[in-house]
Amino acid sequence: MSEKSDPKTDLNQPRVYQIRINGHLGLQWEDWFEGLNITHEEGDTLFTGHIVDQSALHGLLKKIRDLGMPLVSVNIIK
């Protein structure tokens, strides 16, 4: 019997995330954030794009922590 992963519950599958931090971070940071799209909204910076797995997500969250910018939210959008 083969096991199929459910993309709604298998967090180790590539997903599209939106990460929101408080404050504005310049667009020149896109390369450092592994190609995530950077946009600004209501005083916040939004990072949006594919993140391959939970390990990569945690790596990105560490980068945000290291910048000292307040994390507002992390959402899966696809």
ChimeraX attribute file (.defattr): number of C-alpha atoms within 10 A of each C-alpha:
attribute: neighborCount
match mode: 1-to-1
recipient: residues
	/A:1	3
	/A:2	4
	/A:3	5
	/A:4	7
	/A:5	11
	/A:6	9
	/A:7	12
	/A:8	10
	/A:9	8
	/A:10	13
	/A:11	14
	/A:12	15
	/A:13	16
	/A:14	16
	/A:15	19
	/A:16	15
	/A:17	20
	/A:18	20
	/A:19	21
	/A:20	21
	/A:21	19
	/A:22	17
	/A:23	15
	/A:24	16
	/A:25	18
	/A:26	10
	/A:27	12
	/A:28	9
	/A:29	13
	/A:30	14
	/A:31	10
	/A:32	10
	/A:33	16
	/A:34	13
	/A:35	14
	/A:36	21
	/A:37	16
	/A:38	21
	/A:39	15
	/A:40	17
	/A:41	11
	/A:42	8
	/A:43	10
	/A:44	17
	/A:45	22
	/A:46	24
	/A:47	20
	/A:48	20
	/A:49	20
	/A:50	19
	/A:51	22
	/A:52	15
	/A:53	14
	/A:54	15
	/A:55	11
	/A:56	14
	/A:57	16
	/A:58	12
	/A:59	12
	/A:60	18
	/A:61	16
	/A:62	12
	/A:63	13
	/A:64	16
	/A:65	12
	/A:66	9
	/A:67	10
	/A:68	9
	/A:69	15
	/A:70	13
	/A:71	16
	/A:72	12
	/A:73	11
	/A:74	16
	/A:75	11
	/A:76	15
	/A:77	11
	/A:78	12
